Amino acid sequence: MAVQTTSESGQQTPKGAWRIVALLFLLMLVNFADKIVVGLAGVPIMKELELTPEQFGLLGSSFFLLFSISAIAVGFVVNRIKTRWVLLVLALIWALAQFPMVGTVSLTTLMVCRIILGAGEGPAASVAIHAVYKWFPDEKRGLPTAILSQGAAFGVIVAVPALNAVIVHYGWHYAFGALGLVGLLWVAAWLLLGEEGPIADVEAITAREARVPYAQLLLSRTFIGCIAASFGAYWALSLGLTWFTSFLVAGLGLSQQQAGFVSVLPWVFGAAIVLLTGWLSQAMMARGISTRIARGVLGAAPLAVGGLILALMPYGSSPAMQIALLVAGTGLSGAIYVVCPLMIGEFTPVAQRGAVMAIYGAIYTLAGIIAPNVMGKVVQDAGSVLDGYLQGFTINAVILVISGLLGLLLLWPNTERARLLAHRDETAPEFA
């Protein structure tokens, strides 16, 4: 296979690597468009199905019911089956799960379809990252990881105006059908253009890679730190997916059309943060800065800062100020999504990377089950709708600060690598 570049480690970046990044970027775009559609259509869904805030919070949480279980199961599968085929099946599940919502549905039907969708989307991020890492050596993974992460932001940036237009002019049912069609288009494109990366295959042929006991990997300080830090970030993300548009409409009094435009703002800001983090991390490493700083501190510090900003939200003097604080506070947390996969890939053997990435994703995304439900209960029990939302976002602020501090304390990928290397057989090859 022809190559484009050679890394400092001597590994080559194969031709076609950036095509795969582009396809998987689009996959993550569809992934997050699927996630946000319920939150975007929250007010009309609640009106049509006559749902209380607590019931809607339960609907938001239902998406994550099988999310983690599926992520772990598929994570072990991709250690043995090519990621190309796993991603194809997952995307097909997403597409087909959308179509029942086109017709008249009950809360039960909607929840069942969201549970199935969550089971299909649970493994997506970890499998996609594992697939990308088969195309890039370690020191060149920062920018591809950041781009892949931005599929989430652009999924919202692109989808929100389009889906909101469908909701306003045709009804929320057709928004789900549109997402199903887009999912099928991606399946066709991946079937034609998707390939398996050769880097891991070359390593398997040229070296005997020793495995590390999973207990050592999963109980390592950096792995635990990644879970703690990402949990707080995902709490913020799941609230954004489920409750942000409803907060704008029911809490601040914006129209559905106005809320559709404003709902893009957190994702635009988050996209800038994630891309900046990926570029800065890679640039710092090129200058010889340790991954403790270039990955660990760079990812965790913005979480704590974002939490402090979010804590000021109840004191905002106007709706515009409250929106700005919410956008800045939650947007900064996106930095952690870039660096944690890099750190886990840094010390995990290739043969175990798919499973470890999946377990990481499965645990921190448990925040998605808890956060929407907590917000729903807080809003329902508060003296006013706006007070309920502000209380819910204050809880998120505290969680972000704690997550950031735990990340700063625990994320030491460079020493983690050295510690695990010391436990390996002296004939074992280098990690990927």
KANOR-V109947 format. One record per residue. RES is the residue in one letter. D_CENTER is the distance of its C-alpha to the mean C-alpha in whole Angstrom. Layout:
res: (RES & RES)
d_center: (D_CENTER & D_CENTER)
This chain:
res: (M & A & V & Q & T & T & S & E & S & G & Q & Q & T & P & K & G & A & W & R & I & V & A & L & L & F & L & L & M & L & V & N & F & A & D & K & I & V & V & G & L & A & G & V & P & I & M & K & E & L & E & L & T & P & E & Q & F & G & L & L & G & S & S & F & F & L & L & F & S & I & S & A & I & A & V & G & F & V & V & N & R & I & K & T & R & W & V & L & L & V & L & A & L & I & W & A & L & A & Q & F & P & M & V & G & T & V & S & L & T & T & L & M & V & C & R & I & I & L & G & A & G & E & G & P & A & A & S & V & A & I & H & A & V & Y & K & W & F & P & D & E & K & R & G & L & P & T & A & I & L & S & Q & G & A & A & F & G & V & I & V & A & V & P & A & L & N & A & V & I & V & H & Y & G & W & H & Y & A & F & G & A & L & G & L & V & G & L & L & W & V & A & A & W & L & L & L & G & E & E & G & P & I & A & D & V & E & A & I & T & A & R & E & A & R & V & P & Y & A & Q & L & L & L & S & R & T & F & I & G & C & I & A & A & S & F & G & A & Y & W & A & L & S & L & G & L & T & W & F & T & S & F & L & V & A & G & L & G & L & S & Q & Q & Q & A & G & F & V & S & V & L & P & W & V & F & G & A & A & I & V & L & L & T & G & W & L & S & Q & A & M & M & A & R & G & I & S & T & R & I & A & R & G & V & L & G & A & A & P & L & A & V & G & G & L & I & L & A & L & M & P & Y & G & S & S & P & A & M & Q & I & A & L & L & V & A & G & T & G & L & S & G & A & I & Y & V & V & C & P & L & M & I & G & E & F & T & P & V & A & Q & R & G & A & V & M & A & I & Y & G & A & I & Y & T & L & A & G & I & I & A & P & N & V & M & G & K & V & V & Q & D & A & G & S & V & L & D & G & Y & L & Q & G & F & T & I & N & A & V & I & L & V & I & S & G & L & L & G & L & L & L & L & W & P & N & T & E & R & A & R & L & L & A & H & R & D & E & T & A & P & E & F & A)
d_center: (32 & 32 & 30 & 29 & 29 & 29 & 27 & 29 & 29 & 31 & 28 & 28 & 25 & 26 & 27 & 24 & 21 & 20 & 21 & 18 & 16 & 17 & 17 & 13 & 12 & 14 & 12 & 9 & 11 & 12 & 9 & 8 & 12 & 13 & 11 & 12 & 16 & 17 & 16 & 18 & 21 & 21 & 24 & 26 & 25 & 26 & 29 & 30 & 29 & 30 & 28 & 28 & 25 & 24 & 24 & 22 & 20 & 20 & 19 & 16 & 16 & 17 & 14 & 13 & 16 & 16 & 12 & 13 & 16 & 15 & 12 & 15 & 18 & 16 & 16 & 19 & 20 & 19 & 21 & 24 & 23 & 22 & 18 & 20 & 21 & 18 & 16 & 19 & 19 & 16 & 16 & 19 & 18 & 16 & 19 & 21 & 20 & 20 & 24 & 25 & 24 & 26 & 29 & 30 & 28 & 28 & 26 & 26 & 25 & 22 & 21 & 22 & 20 & 17 & 17 & 18 & 15 & 13 & 15 & 14 & 10 & 10 & 10 & 9 & 6 & 9 & 12 & 11 & 11 & 14 & 16 & 15 & 17 & 20 & 20 & 20 & 22 & 20 & 22 & 20 & 17 & 16 & 16 & 15 & 11 & 11 & 12 & 10 & 7 & 9 & 9 & 7 & 10 & 12 & 11 & 12 & 15 & 17 & 16 & 17 & 21 & 21 & 20 & 22 & 25 & 25 & 25 & 28 & 30 & 29 & 28 & 24 & 25 & 25 & 22 & 21 & 23 & 22 & 18 & 20 & 22 & 20 & 18 & 21 & 22 & 19 & 20 & 24 & 22 & 21 & 24 & 26 & 24 & 21 & 23 & 22 & 22 & 25 & 24 & 24 & 27 & 29 & 28 & 29 & 32 & 33 & 32 & 33 & 29 & 30 & 27 & 26 & 27 & 23 & 25 & 25 & 21 & 20 & 22 & 22 & 22 & 19 & 17 & 17 & 17 & 13 & 13 & 15 & 13 & 9 & 11 & 12 & 9 & 7 & 11 & 11 & 8 & 10 & 13 & 12 & 11 & 14 & 17 & 17 & 19 & 21 & 22 & 23 & 25 & 27 & 26 & 27 & 29 & 28 & 28 & 26 & 26 & 26 & 23 & 21 & 22 & 21 & 18 & 17 & 17 & 14 & 12 & 15 & 15 & 12 & 12 & 15 & 14 & 11 & 14 & 17 & 15 & 15 & 18 & 20 & 19 & 20 & 23 & 24 & 24 & 26 & 28 & 28 & 26 & 25 & 21 & 22 & 22 & 20 & 17 & 18 & 19 & 18 & 14 & 16 & 19 & 17 & 15 & 19 & 20 & 17 & 18 & 22 & 22 & 20 & 23 & 25 & 24 & 27 & 30 & 29 & 32 & 31 & 28 & 27 & 27 & 25 & 22 & 22 & 22 & 19 & 17 & 18 & 17 & 13 & 13 & 14 & 11 & 9 & 11 & 10 & 7 & 10 & 12 & 11 & 11 & 14 & 16 & 15 & 16 & 19 & 21 & 20 & 23 & 21 & 23 & 21 & 17 & 16 & 17 & 16 & 12 & 12 & 14 & 12 & 8 & 11 & 12 & 10 & 8 & 12 & 12 & 11 & 14 & 16 & 15 & 16 & 19 & 20 & 20 & 22 & 25 & 25 & 25 & 28 & 30 & 30 & 33 & 32 & 28 & 28 & 28 & 26 & 23 & 24 & 25 & 21 & 20 & 22 & 21 & 17 & 19 & 21 & 17 & 16 & 19 & 20 & 16 & 17 & 20 & 20 & 17 & 20 & 23 & 21 & 19 & 22 & 21 & 24 & 26 & 24 & 25 & 28 & 29 & 27 & 29 & 32 & 32 & 32 & 35 & 37 & 37 & 33 & 31 & 29 & 25 & 23)
